[in-house]
Amino acid sequence: MFHSKVFVTLKKSILDPQGKAVEQGIHSLGFDAVGDVRIGKYIEMDIDTNSREDAEGMTKEISDKLLANLIMESYSFTTEPVKE
Amino acid sequence: MFHSKVFVTLKKSILDPQGKAVEQGIHSLGFDAVGDVRIGKYIEMDIDTNSREDAEGMTKEISDKLLANLIMESYSFTTEPVKE
């Protein structure tokens, strides 16, 4: 069994109004040192296979096809074995 | 300058209907080995300080006060120095 974590973010060239709104909220709490806030999606999943190669391949294919809109978003992921 | 990444997820005891919907989408693509899909938020930010302790403290306080609803959600974060 493997566990994958996928991080989907808007590409750097795309404006992130939700991030800007959160940044304003952070500043209104008094944290003026914080900047360039960006919001993304975080997806966790279990993959029932014994092969790391399979688990990574599935995570990549699922991210490409379903989780990320590659026109506006980019993603990264980690895949680690689960102790059973 | 430090860069923090915050991962906010629903607590394990809370149902995640969005995750279930994505899981059904993944299964309909033919990936039956995938289960326990959970969706969360991913927040990145820059923090303009030279102290790792300050950067981690600010990230924790911002997460507690603004980013996570601690009744339903839990979070983890990483804080790393940025090469300038």
Backbone of each chain as nested JSON, in Angstrom:
{
  "chains": [
    {"id": "A", "residues": [
      {"number": 1, "name": "MET", "atoms": {"N": [0.846, -1.212, 0.0], "CA": [0.0, 0.0, 0.0], "C": [0.877, 1.257, 0.0]}},
      {"number": 2, "name": "PHE", "atoms": {"N": [0.529, 2.182, -0.838], "CA": [1.232, 3.462, -0.875], "C": [0.266, 4.601, -0.563]}},
      {"number": 3, "name": "HIS", "atoms": {"N": [0.834, 5.719, -0.123], "CA": [0.034, 6.903, 0.188], "C": [0.6, 8.067, -0.631]}},
      {"number": 4, "name": "SER", "atoms": {"N": [-0.253, 8.672, -1.45], "CA": [0.2, 9.799, -2.272], "C": [-0.398, 11.101, -1.769]}},
      {"number": 5, "name": "LYS", "atoms": {"N": [0.406, 12.153, -1.83], "CA": [-0.051, 13.5, -1.521], "C": [0.217, 14.359, -2.747]}},
      {"number": 6, "name": "VAL", "atoms": {"N": [-0.831, 15.002, -3.249], "CA": [-0.713, 15.825, -4.461], "C": [-0.982, 17.279, -4.089]}},
      {"number": 7, "name": "PHE", "atoms": {"N": [-0.12, 18.171, -4.55], "CA": [-0.234, 19.607, -4.28], "C": [-0.481, 20.301, -5.609]}},
      {"number": 8, "name": "VAL", "atoms": {"N": [-1.642, 20.917, -5.752], "CA": [-1.995, 21.593, -7.003], "C": [-2.005, 23.092, -6.742]}},
      {"number": 9, "name": "THR", "atoms": {"N": [-1.258, 23.841, -7.526], "CA": [-1.237, 25.303, -7.372], "C": [-1.459, 25.974, -8.714]}},
      {"number": 10, "name": "LEU", "atoms": {"N": [-1.985, 27.184, -8.661], "CA": [-2.077, 27.99, -9.869], "C": [-0.663, 28.293, -10.363]}},
      {"number": 11, "name": "LYS", "atoms": {"N": [-0.484, 28.317, -11.677], "CA": [0.824, 28.685, -12.22], "C": [1.188, 30.097, -11.788]}},
      {"number": 12, "name": "LYS", "atoms": {"N": [2.484, 30.336, -11.682], "CA": [2.97, 31.623, -11.173], "C": [2.444, 32.798, -11.999]}},
      {"number": 13, "name": "SER", "atoms": {"N": [2.218, 32.566, -13.284], "CA": [1.788, 33.659, -14.16], "C": [0.301, 33.974, -14.029]}},
      {"number": 14, "name": "ILE", "atoms": {"N": [-0.437, 33.141, -13.288], "CA": [-1.888, 33.33, -13.151], "C": [-2.167, 34.074, -11.837]}},
      {"number": 15, "name": "LEU", "atoms": {"N": [-2.972, 35.109, -11.912], "CA": [-3.352, 35.841, -10.702], "C": [-4.129, 34.939, -9.753]}},
      {"number": 16, "name": "ASP", "atoms": {"N": [-3.916, 35.113, -8.456], "CA": [-4.573, 34.284, -7.448], "C": [-5.355, 35.189, -6.497]}},
      {"number": 17, "name": "PRO", "atoms": {"N": [-6.582, 35.572, -6.873], "CA": [-7.35, 36.508, -6.034], "C": [-7.659, 35.941, -4.653]}},
      {"number": 18, "name": "GLN", "atoms": {"N": [-7.861, 34.626, -4.555], "CA": [-8.13, 34.014, -3.249], "C": [-6.901, 34.167, -2.345]}},
      {"number": 19, "name": "GLY", "atoms": {"N": [-5.722, 33.966, -2.938], "CA": [-4.489, 34.173, -2.172], "C": [-4.344, 35.615, -1.719]}},
      {"number": 20, "name": "LYS", "atoms": {"N": [-4.688, 36.558, -2.61], "CA": [-4.61, 37.985, -2.242], "C": [-5.55, 38.298, -1.082]}},
      {"number": 21, "name": "ALA", "atoms": {"N": [-6.744, 37.71, -1.111], "CA": [-7.709, 37.951, -0.036], "C": [-7.181, 37.411, 1.288]}},
      {"number": 22, "name": "VAL", "atoms": {"N": [-6.608, 36.213, 1.25], "CA": [-6.056, 35.64, 2.482], "C": [-4.875, 36.49, 2.959]}},
      {"number": 23, "name": "GLU", "atoms": {"N": [-4.087, 36.985, 2.012], "CA": [-2.95, 37.84, 2.386], "C": [-3.428, 39.091, 3.121]}},
      {"number": 24, "name": "GLN", "atoms": {"N": [-4.516, 39.667, 2.619], "CA": [-5.074, 40.839, 3.317], "C": [-5.537, 40.47, 4.718]}},
      {"number": 25, "name": "GLY", "atoms": {"N": [-6.143, 39.295, 4.851], "CA": [-6.562, 38.841, 6.172], "C": [-5.372, 38.674, 7.102]}},
      {"number": 26, "name": "ILE", "atoms": {"N": [-4.291, 38.127, 6.562], "CA": [-3.073, 37.939, 7.369], "C": [-2.502, 39.297, 7.794]}},
      {"number": 27, "name": "HIS", "atoms": {"N": [-2.49, 40.253, 6.852], "CA": [-1.983, 41.586, 7.211], "C": [-2.864, 42.236, 8.272]}},
      {"number": 28, "name": "SER", "atoms": {"N": [-4.185, 42.011, 8.168], "CA": [-5.084, 42.643, 9.145], "C": [-4.922, 42.016, 10.53]}},
      {"number": 29, "name": "LEU", "atoms": {"N": [-4.318, 40.823, 10.6], "CA": [-3.964, 40.241, 11.905], "C": [-2.66, 40.833, 12.43]}},
      {"number": 30, "name": "GLY", "atoms": {"N": [-1.973, 41.634, 11.604], "CA": [-0.746, 42.277, 12.06], "C": [0.534, 41.653, 11.546]}},
      {"number": 31, "name": "PHE", "atoms": {"N": [0.42, 40.651, 10.681], "CA": [1.62, 39.977, 10.168], "C": [2.046, 40.622, 8.846]}},
      {"number": 32, "name": "ASP", "atoms": {"N": [2.698, 41.766, 8.957], "CA": [3.051, 42.505, 7.745], "C": [4.232, 41.893, 7.0]}},
      {"number": 33, "name": "ALA", "atoms": {"N": [4.95, 40.972, 7.656], "CA": [6.117, 40.348, 7.014], "C": [5.718, 39.281, 6.001]}},
      {"number": 34, "name": "VAL", "atoms": {"N": [4.43, 38.956, 5.934], "CA": [3.985, 37.862, 5.07], "C": [3.57, 38.399, 3.706]}},
      {"number": 35, "name": "GLY", "atoms": {"N": [4.027, 37.735, 2.652], "CA": [3.673, 38.157, 1.305], "C": [3.573, 36.981, 0.36]}},
      {"number": 36, "name": "ASP", "atoms": {"N": [3.125, 37.279, -0.873], "CA": [3.041, 36.283, -1.947], "C": [2.293, 35.025, -1.495]}},
      {"number": 37, "name": "VAL", "atoms": {"N": [1.12, 35.234, -0.887], "CA": [0.313, 34.099, -0.435], "C": [-0.397, 33.482, -1.636]}},
      {"number": 38, "name": "ARG", "atoms": {"N": [-0.303, 32.186, -1.753], "CA": [-0.993, 31.49, -2.842], "C": [-1.728, 30.28, -2.275]}},
      {"number": 39, "name": "ILE", "atoms": {"N": [-2.93, 30.067, -2.817], "CA": [-3.788, 28.998, -2.313], "C": [-3.859, 27.892, -3.353]}},
      {"number": 40, "name": "GLY", "atoms": {"N": [-3.777, 26.68, -2.901], "CA": [-3.905, 25.556, -3.822], "C": [-4.74, 24.451, -3.222]}},
      {"number": 41, "name": "LYS", "atoms": {"N": [-4.76, 23.329, -3.914], "CA": [-5.487, 22.165, -3.428], "C": [-4.484, 21.117, -2.964]}},
      {"number": 42, "name": "TYR", "atoms": {"N": [-4.926, 20.338, -2.007], "CA": [-4.096, 19.296, -1.429], "C": [-4.932, 18.029, -1.43]}},
      {"number": 43, "name": "ILE", "atoms": {"N": [-4.471, 16.992, -2.084], "CA": [-5.248, 15.751, -2.219], "C": [-4.404, 14.593, -1.684]}},
      {"number": 44, "name": "GLU", "atoms": {"N": [-4.978, 13.821, -0.784], "CA": [-4.321, 12.614, -0.281], "C": [-5.097, 11.401, -0.755]}},
      {"number": 45, "name": "MET", "atoms": {"N": [-4.375, 10.309, -1.027], "CA": [-5.077, 9.071, -1.4], "C": [-4.213, 7.857, -1.076]}},
      {"number": 46, "name": "ASP", "atoms": {"N": [-4.883, 6.755, -0.805], "CA": [-4.195, 5.475, -0.652], "C": [-4.24, 4.738, -1.984]}},
      {"number": 47, "name": "ILE", "atoms": {"N": [-3.153, 4.038, -2.302], "CA": [-3.112, 3.25, -3.536], "C": [-2.685, 1.835, -3.179]}},
      {"number": 48, "name": "ASP", "atoms": {"N": [-3.584, 0.892, -3.505], "CA": [-3.386, -0.486, -3.099], "C": [-2.548, -1.219, -4.144]}},
      {"number": 49, "name": "THR", "atoms": {"N": [-1.226, -1.103, -4.019], "CA": [-0.31, -1.794, -4.918], "C": [0.991, -2.025, -4.153]}},
      {"number": 50, "name": "ASN", "atoms": {"N": [1.775, -2.982, -4.619], "CA": [3.059, -3.235, -3.97], "C": [4.214, -2.562, -4.701]}},
      {"number": 51, "name": "SER", "atoms": {"N": [3.916, -1.935, -5.833], "CA": [4.979, -1.372, -6.659], "C": [4.998, 0.147, -6.558]}},
      {"number": 52, "name": "ARG", "atoms": {"N": [6.138, 0.699, -6.139], "CA": [6.268, 2.148, -6.086], "C": [6.092, 2.759, -7.474]}},
      {"number": 53, "name": "GLU", "atoms": {"N": [6.622, 2.075, -8.483], "CA": [6.525, 2.59, -9.848], "C": [5.054, 2.712, -10.278]}},
      {"number": 54, "name": "ASP", "atoms": {"N": [4.276, 1.666, -9.967], "CA": [2.841, 1.714, -10.283], "C": [2.161, 2.86, -9.538]}},
      {"number": 55, "name": "ALA", "atoms": {"N": [2.469, 2.983, -8.239], "CA": [1.801, 3.992, -7.422], "C": [2.123, 5.398, -7.947]}},
      {"number": 56, "name": "GLU", "atoms": {"N": [3.385, 5.624, -8.282], "CA": [3.763, 6.948, -8.807], "C": [3.142, 7.19, -10.183]}},
      {"number": 57, "name": "GLY", "atoms": {"N": [3.116, 6.153, -10.995], "CA": [2.517, 6.297, -12.328], "C": [1.037, 6.618, -12.242]}},
      {"number": 58, "name": "MET", "atoms": {"N": [0.334, 5.911, -11.328], "CA": [-1.105, 6.181, -11.165], "C": [-1.331, 7.59, -10.65]}},
      {"number": 59, "name": "THR", "atoms": {"N": [-0.524, 8.005, -9.67], "CA": [-0.699, 9.355, -9.118], "C": [-0.511, 10.398, -10.202]}},
      {"number": 60, "name": "LYS", "atoms": {"N": [0.503, 10.201, -11.039], "CA": [0.76, 11.165, -12.108], "C": [-0.404, 11.202, -13.101]}},
      {"number": 61, "name": "GLU", "atoms": {"N": [-0.892, 10.014, -13.476], "CA": [-1.963, 9.963, -14.477], "C": [-3.253, 10.582, -13.923]}},
      {"number": 62, "name": "ILE", "atoms": {"N": [-3.558, 10.273, -12.652], "CA": [-4.757, 10.839, -12.016], "C": [-4.638, 12.36, -11.909]}},
      {"number": 63, "name": "SER", "atoms": {"N": [-3.446, 12.836, -11.569], "CA": [-3.253, 14.288, -11.452], "C": [-3.433, 14.961, -12.813]}},
      {"number": 64, "name": "ASP", "atoms": {"N": [-2.83, 14.362, -13.837], "CA": [-2.928, 14.938, -15.185], "C": [-4.373, 14.97, -15.681]}},
      {"number": 65, "name": "LYS", "atoms": {"N": [-5.102, 13.869, -15.431], "CA": [-6.421, 13.722, -16.039], "C": [-7.525, 14.363, -15.23]}},
      {"number": 66, "name": "LEU", "atoms": {"N": [-7.359, 14.394, -13.881], "CA": [-8.513, 14.732, -13.045], "C": [-8.24, 15.856, -12.055]}},
      {"number": 67, "name": "LEU", "atoms": {"N": [-7.078, 15.84, -11.42], "CA": [-6.89, 16.735, -10.271], "C": [-6.449, 18.133, -10.675]}},
      {"number": 68, "name": "ALA", "atoms": {"N": [-5.618, 18.22, -11.713], "CA": [-5.076, 19.526, -12.101], "C": [-5.574, 19.917, -13.488]}},
      {"number": 69, "name": "ASN", "atoms": {"N": [-5.847, 21.176, -13.641], "CA": [-6.121, 21.763, -14.951], "C": [-4.793, 22.327, -15.45]}},
      {"number": 70, "name": "LEU", "atoms": {"N": [-4.143, 21.592, -16.335], "CA": [-2.74, 21.908, -16.661], "C": [-2.584, 23.212, -17.438]}},
      {"number": 71, "name": "ILE", "atoms": {"N": [-3.689, 23.768, -17.9], "CA": [-3.596, 25.071, -18.568], "C": [-3.301, 26.161, -17.54]}},
      {"number": 72, "name": "MET", "atoms": {"N": [-3.939, 26.063, -16.387], "CA": [-3.782, 27.111, -15.374], "C": [-3.005, 26.661, -14.146]}},
      {"number": 73, "name": "GLU", "atoms": {"N": [-2.911, 25.347, -13.952], "CA": [-2.349, 24.844, -12.693], "C": [-1.134, 23.956, -12.946]}},
      {"number": 74, "name": "SER", "atoms": {"N": [-0.279, 23.893, -11.95], "CA": [0.793, 22.898, -11.965], "C": [0.663, 22.079, -10.683]}},
      {"number": 75, "name": "TYR", "atoms": {"N": [1.354, 20.957, -10.637], "CA": [1.234, 20.122, -9.442], "C": [2.556, 19.434, -9.14]}},
      {"number": 76, "name": "SER", "atoms": {"N": [2.669, 18.997, -7.901], "CA": [3.758, 18.113, -7.518], "C": [3.159, 17.059, -6.611]}},
      {"number": 77, "name": "PHE", "atoms": {"N": [3.871, 15.966, -6.408], "CA": [3.321, 14.954, -5.504], "C": [4.437, 14.167, -4.834]}},
      {"number": 78, "name": "THR", "atoms": {"N": [4.076, 13.541, -3.723], "CA": [4.962, 12.589, -3.069], "C": [4.203, 11.273, -2.936]}},
      {"number": 79, "name": "THR", "atoms": {"N": [4.911, 10.175, -3.038], "CA": [4.318, 8.843, -2.874], "C": [5.209, 8.051, -1.928]}},
      {"number": 80, "name": "GLU", "atoms": {"N": [4.633, 7.61, -0.816], "CA": [5.424, 6.89, 0.184], "C": [4.717, 5.603, 0.579]}},
      {"number": 81, "name": "PRO", "atoms": {"N": [5.488, 4.553, 0.879], "CA": [4.859, 3.315, 1.341], "C": [4.194, 3.51, 2.702]}},
      {"number": 82, "name": "VAL", "atoms": {"N": [3.094, 2.792, 2.919], "CA": [2.373, 2.834, 4.192], "C": [2.737, 1.583, 4.969]}},
      {"number": 83, "name": "LYS", "atoms": {"N": [3.11, 1.772, 6.232], "CA": [3.359, 0.598, 7.092], "C": [2.028, -0.018, 7.46]}},
      {"number": 84, "name": "GLU", "atoms": {"N": [1.889, -1.307, 7.213], "CA": [0.593, -1.951, 7.476], "C": [0.656, -2.836, 8.7]}}
    ]},
    {"id": "B", "residues": [
      {"number": 1, "name": "MET", "atoms": {"N": [14.662, 35.547, 4.402], "CA": [13.325, 35.212, 3.863], "C": [13.068, 33.711, 4.008]}},
      {"number": 2, "name": "PHE", "atoms": {"N": [11.889, 33.392, 4.492], "CA": [11.482, 31.988, 4.607], "C": [10.225, 31.752, 3.763]}},
      {"number": 3, "name": "HIS", "atoms": {"N": [10.024, 30.497, 3.397], "CA": [8.851, 30.106, 2.619], "C": [8.128, 29.012, 3.403]}},
      {"number": 4, "name": "SER", "atoms": {"N": [6.849, 29.261, 3.718], "CA": [6.066, 28.267, 4.462], "C": [5.017, 27.628, 3.559]}},
      {"number": 5, "name": "LYS", "atoms": {"N": [4.812, 26.347, 3.776], "CA": [3.749, 25.604, 3.091], "C": [2.864, 24.994, 4.168]}},
      {"number": 6, "name": "VAL", "atoms": {"N": [1.579, 25.3, 4.118], "CA": [0.631, 24.815, 5.127], "C": [-0.361, 23.871, 4.457]}},
      {"number": 7, "name": "PHE", "atoms": {"N": [-0.58, 22.721, 5.073], "CA": [-1.507, 21.708, 4.554], "C": [-2.642, 21.577, 5.551]}},
      {"number": 8, "name": "VAL", "atoms": {"N": [-3.847, 21.922, 5.121], "CA": [-5.017, 21.863, 6.003], "C": [-5.913, 20.73, 5.519]}},
      {"number": 9, "name": "THR", "atoms": {"N": [-6.245, 19.804, 6.405], "CA": [-7.138, 18.701, 6.035], "C": [-8.259, 18.58, 7.057]}},
      {"number": 10, "name": "LEU", "atoms": {"N": [-9.371, 18.03, 6.611], "CA": [-10.444, 17.693, 7.54], "C": [-9.937, 16.615, 8.494]}},
      {"number": 11, "name": "LYS", "atoms": {"N": [-10.356, 16.701, 9.755], "CA": [-9.985, 15.647, 10.701], "C": [-10.523, 14.305, 10.22]}},
      {"number": 12, "name": "LYS", "atoms": {"N": [-9.812, 13.245, 10.608], "CA": [-10.158, 11.896, 10.125], "C": [-11.589, 11.512, 10.481]}},
      {"number": 13, "name": "SER", "atoms": {"N": [-12.085, 12.056, 11.603], "CA": [-13.422, 11.677, 12.063], "C": [-14.529, 12.412, 11.304]}},
      {"number": 14, "name": "ILE", "atoms": {"N": [-14.151, 13.394, 10.468], "CA": [-15.148, 14.189, 9.735], "C": [-15.298, 13.624, 8.321]}},
      {"number": 15, "name": "LEU", "atoms": {"N": [-16.535, 13.411, 7.909], "CA": [-16.784, 12.926, 6.548], "C": [-16.308, 13.952, 5.525]}},
      {"number": 16, "name": "ASP", "atoms": {"N": [-15.766, 13.467, 4.413], "CA": [-15.241, 14.346, 3.372], "C": [-15.97, 14.056, 2.058]}},
      {"number": 17, "name": "PRO", "atoms": {"N": [-17.148, 14.663, 1.848], "CA": [-17.93, 14.351, 0.646], "C": [-17.218, 14.749, -0.648]}},
      {"number": 18, "name": "GLN", "atoms": {"N": [-16.426, 15.838, -0.589], "CA": [-15.684, 16.24, -1.784], "C": [-14.65, 15.166, -2.15]}},
      {"number": 19, "name": "GLY", "atoms": {"N": [-14.0, 14.619, -1.127], "CA": [-13.05, 13.534, -1.37], "C": [-13.729, 12.311, -1.953]}},
      {"number": 20, "name": "LYS", "atoms": {"N": [-14.928, 11.998, -1.442], "CA": [-15.676, 10.843, -1.966], "C": [-16.026, 11.055, -3.43]}},
      {"number": 21, "name": "ALA", "atoms": {"N": [-16.401, 12.288, -3.777], "CA": [-16.764, 12.582, -5.168], "C": [-15.549, 12.418, -6.079]}},
      {"number": 22, "name": "VAL", "atoms": {"N": [-14.399, 12.913, -5.612], "CA": [-13.185, 12.766, -6.425], "C": [-12.805, 11.292, -6.532]}},
      {"number": 23, "name": "GLU", "atoms": {"N": [-13.006, 10.553, -5.441], "CA": [-12.698, 9.113, -5.481], "C": [-13.549, 8.4, -6.532]}},
      {"number": 24, "name": "GLN", "atoms": {"N": [-14.837, 8.774, -6.603], "CA": [-15.686, 8.168, -7.638], "C": [-15.188, 8.534, -9.034]}},
      {"number": 25, "name": "GLY", "atoms": {"N": [-14.732, 9.788, -9.186], "CA": [-14.162, 10.192, -10.479], "C": [-12.939, 9.377, -10.826]}},
      {"number": 26, "name": "ILE", "atoms": {"N": [-12.1, 9.132, -9.834], "CA": [-10.882, 8.338, -10.06], "C": [-11.257, 6.905, -10.444]}},
      {"number": 27, "name": "HIS", "atoms": {"N": [-12.245, 6.34, -9.746], "CA": [-12.671, 4.977, -10.08], "C": [-13.25, 4.919, -11.49]}},
      {"number": 28, "name": "SER", "atoms": {"N": [-13.977, 5.974, -11.877], "CA": [-14.586, 5.952, -13.212], "C": [-13.526, 6.084, -14.306]}},
      {"number": 29, "name": "LEU", "atoms": {"N": [-12.315, 6.539, -13.925], "CA": [-11.196, 6.516, -14.88], "C": [-10.543, 5.133, -14.933]}},
      {"number": 30, "name": "GLY", "atoms": {"N": [-10.973, 4.229, -14.071], "CA": [-10.441, 2.873, -14.091], "C": [-9.417, 2.562, -13.012]}},
      {"number": 31, "name": "PHE", "atoms": {"N": [-9.158, 3.525, -12.118], "CA": [-8.146, 3.295, -11.069], "C": [-8.812, 2.754, -9.818]}},
      {"number": 32, "name": "ASP", "atoms": {"N": [-9.13, 1.443, -9.837], "CA": [-9.873, 0.864, -8.725], "C": [-9.0, 0.66, -7.491]}},
      {"number": 33, "name": "ALA", "atoms": {"N": [-7.681, 0.748, -7.641], "CA": [-6.774, 0.529, -6.508], "C": [-6.717, 1.734, -5.571]}},
      {"number": 34, "name": "VAL", "atoms": {"N": [-7.346, 2.848, -5.974], "CA": [-7.247, 4.08, -5.182], "C": [-8.402, 4.175, -4.193]}},
      {"number": 35, "name": "GLY", "atoms": {"N": [-8.086, 4.507, -2.954], "CA": [-9.129, 4.648, -1.939], "C": [-8.781, 5.732, -0.935]}},
      {"number": 36, "name": "ASP", "atoms": {"N": [-9.744, 6.008, -0.056], "CA": [-9.555, 6.963, 1.041], "C": [-9.027, 8.31, 0.541]}},
      {"number": 37, "name": "VAL", "atoms": {"N": [-9.666, 8.838, -0.492], "CA": [-9.253, 10.131, -1.037], "C": [-9.766, 11.243, -0.133]}},
      {"number": 38, "name": "ARG", "atoms": {"N": [-8.895, 12.155, 0.223], "CA": [-9.3, 13.288, 1.05], "C": [-8.749, 14.567, 0.444]}},
      {"number": 39, "name": "ILE", "atoms": {"N": [-9.571, 15.614, 0.494], "CA": [-9.218, 16.882, -0.124], "C": [-8.941, 17.905, 0.963]}},
      {"number": 40, "name": "GLY", "atoms": {"N": [-7.905, 18.667, 0.777], "CA": [-7.606, 19.718, 1.732], "C": [-7.176, 20.987, 1.031]}},
      {"number": 41, "name": "LYS", "atoms": {"N": [-6.712, 21.93, 1.831], "CA": [-6.214, 23.192, 1.299], "C": [-4.699, 23.22, 1.432]}},
      {"number": 42, "name": "TYR", "atoms": {"N": [-4.082, 23.921, 0.516], "CA": [-2.621, 24.031, 0.486], "C": [-2.319, 25.51, 0.363]}},
      {"number": 43, "name": "ILE", "atoms": {"N": [-1.591, 26.072, 1.32], "CA": [-1.324, 27.509, 1.312], "C": [0.191, 27.718, 1.359]}},
      {"number": 44, "name": "GLU", "atoms": {"N": [0.686, 28.531, 0.433], "CA": [2.107, 28.895, 0.422], "C": [2.234, 30.368, 0.749]}},
      {"number": 45, "name": "MET", "atoms": {"N": [3.306, 30.74, 1.452], "CA": [3.529, 32.168, 1.707], "C": [5.011, 32.426, 1.941]}},
      {"number": 46, "name": "ASP", "atoms": {"N": [5.435, 33.644, 1.609], "CA": [6.778, 34.096, 1.944], "C": [6.715, 34.878, 3.249]}},
      {"number": 47, "name": "ILE", "atoms": {"N": [7.745, 34.732, 4.073], "CA": [7.81, 35.474, 5.331], "C": [9.159, 36.171, 5.397]}},
      {"number": 48, "name": "ASP", "atoms": {"N": [9.093, 37.487, 5.488], "CA": [10.299, 38.314, 5.422], "C": [10.905, 38.466, 6.813]}},
      {"number": 49, "name": "THR", "atoms": {"N": [11.707, 37.48, 7.192], "CA": [12.396, 37.515, 8.487], "C": [13.677, 36.703, 8.343]}},
      {"number": 50, "name": "ASN", "atoms": {"N": [14.635, 36.954, 9.212], "CA": [15.873, 36.174, 9.17], "C": [15.879, 35.041, 10.187]}},
      {"number": 51, "name": "SER", "atoms": {"N": [14.808, 34.946, 10.987], "CA": [14.783, 33.966, 12.071], "C": [13.824, 32.826, 11.75]}},
      {"number": 52, "name": "ARG", "atoms": {"N": [14.364, 31.614, 11.731], "CA": [13.496, 30.457, 11.501], "C": [12.439, 30.357, 12.596]}},
      {"number": 53, "name": "GLU", "atoms": {"N": [12.831, 30.652, 13.822], "CA": [11.89, 30.55, 14.938], "C": [10.71, 31.508, 14.729]}},
      {"number": 54, "name": "ASP", "atoms": {"N": [11.022, 32.754, 14.32], "CA": [9.962, 33.719, 14.025], "C": [9.06, 33.211, 12.904]}},
      {"number": 55, "name": "ALA", "atoms": {"N": [9.69, 32.717, 11.834], "CA": [8.916, 32.283, 10.664], "C": [7.981, 31.134, 11.05]}},
      {"number": 56, "name": "GLU", "atoms": {"N": [8.501, 30.176, 11.829], "CA": [7.661, 29.044, 12.233], "C": [6.558, 29.5, 13.192]}},
      {"number": 57, "name": "GLY", "atoms": {"N": [6.904, 30.409, 14.087], "CA": [5.902, 30.916, 15.026], "C": [4.779, 31.647, 14.315]}},
      {"number": 58, "name": "MET", "atoms": {"N": [5.164, 32.492, 13.331], "CA": [4.13, 33.219, 12.57], "C": [3.258, 32.247, 11.786]}},
      {"number": 59, "name": "THR", "atoms": {"N": [3.878, 31.264, 11.152], "CA": [3.098, 30.3, 10.371], "C": [2.09, 29.584, 11.271]}},
      {"number": 60, "name": "LYS", "atoms": {"N": [2.539, 29.191, 12.46], "CA": [1.636, 28.478, 13.373], "C": [0.484, 29.389, 13.81]}},
      {"number": 61, "name": "GLU", "atoms": {"N": [0.806, 30.638, 14.147], "CA": [-0.237, 31.539, 14.633], "C": [-1.242, 31.861, 13.518]}},
      {"number": 62, "name": "ILE", "atoms": {"N": [-0.731, 32.088, 12.296], "CA": [-1.62, 32.367, 11.158], "C": [-2.512, 31.165, 10.875]}},
      {"number": 63, "name": "SER", "atoms": {"N": [-1.938, 29.954, 10.958], "CA": [-2.733, 28.746, 10.7], "C": [-3.816, 28.595, 11.753]}},
      {"number": 64, "name": "ASP", "atoms": {"N": [-3.449, 28.801, 13.01], "CA": [-4.422, 28.668, 14.104], "C": [-5.548, 29.683, 13.982]}},
      {"number": 65, "name": "LYS", "atoms": {"N": [-5.184, 30.93, 13.633], "CA": [-6.173, 32.005, 13.684], "C": [-6.984, 32.139, 12.406]}},
      {"number": 66, "name": "LEU", "atoms": {"N": [-6.352, 31.811, 11.264], "CA": [-6.987, 32.18, 10.0], "C": [-7.169, 31.008, 9.029]}},
      {"number": 67, "name": "LEU", "atoms": {"N": [-6.171, 30.157, 8.911], "CA": [-6.199, 29.189, 7.805], "C": [-7.0, 27.936, 8.125]}},
      {"number": 68, "name": "ALA", "atoms": {"N": [-6.943, 27.492, 9.373], "CA": [-7.616, 26.236, 9.735], "C": [-8.731, 26.497, 10.73]}},
      {"number": 69, "name": "ASN", "atoms": {"N": [-9.831, 25.781, 10.556], "CA": [-10.898, 25.747, 11.551], "C": [-10.618, 24.533, 12.441]}},
      {"number": 70, "name": "LEU", "atoms": {"N": [-10.051, 24.782, 13.608], "CA": [-9.506, 23.669, 14.398], "C": [-10.572, 22.738, 14.961]}},
      {"number": 71, "name": "ILE", "atoms": {"N": [-11.832, 23.135, 14.859], "CA": [-12.901, 22.23, 15.293], "C": [-13.036, 21.07, 14.306]}},
      {"number": 72, "name": "MET", "atoms": {"N": [-12.92, 21.383, 13.024], "CA": [-13.112, 20.349, 11.999], "C": [-11.838, 19.977, 11.26]}},
      {"number": 73, "name": "GLU", "atoms": {"N": [-10.832, 20.833, 11.356], "CA": [-9.652, 20.63, 10.513], "C": [-8.384, 20.511, 11.355]}},
      {"number": 74, "name": "SER", "atoms": {"N": [-7.408, 19.84, 10.793], "CA": [-6.072, 19.857, 11.387], "C": [-5.1, 20.334, 10.304]}},
      {"number": 75, "name": "TYR", "atoms": {"N": [-3.9, 20.698, 10.713], "CA": [-2.949, 21.183, 9.711], "C": [-1.536, 20.762, 10.082]}},
      {"number": 76, "name": "SER", "atoms": {"N": [-0.684, 20.805, 9.073], "CA": [0.751, 20.659, 9.312], "C": [1.426, 21.683, 8.415]}},
      {"number": 77, "name": "PHE", "atoms": {"N": [2.681, 21.983, 8.674], "CA": [3.361, 22.933, 7.799], "C": [4.856, 22.66, 7.756]}},
      {"number": 78, "name": "THR", "atoms": {"N": [5.484, 23.176, 6.711], "CA": [6.941, 23.185, 6.61], "C": [7.376, 24.628, 6.399]}},
      {"number": 79, "name": "THR", "atoms": {"N": [8.523, 24.98, 6.947], "CA": [9.089, 26.325, 6.775], "C": [10.558, 26.171, 6.4]}},
      {"number": 80, "name": "GLU", "atoms": {"N": [10.911, 26.683, 5.228], "CA": [12.288, 26.529, 4.748], "C": [12.843, 27.875, 4.322]}},
      {"number": 81, "name": "PRO", "atoms": {"N": [14.146, 28.102, 4.514], "CA": [14.754, 29.347, 4.05], "C": [14.738, 29.424, 2.516]}},
      {"number": 82, "name": "VAL", "atoms": {"N": [14.596, 30.643, 2.018], "CA": [14.614, 30.884, 0.568], "C": [15.982, 31.446, 0.212]}},
      {"number": 83, "name": "LYS", "atoms": {"N": [16.591, 30.849, -0.817], "CA": [17.861, 31.412, -1.309], "C": [17.563, 32.683, -2.067]}},
      {"number": 84, "name": "GLU", "atoms": {"N": [18.253, 33.747, -1.708], "CA": [17.951, 35.038, -2.345], "C": [19.067, 35.447, -3.309]}}
    ]}
  ]
}
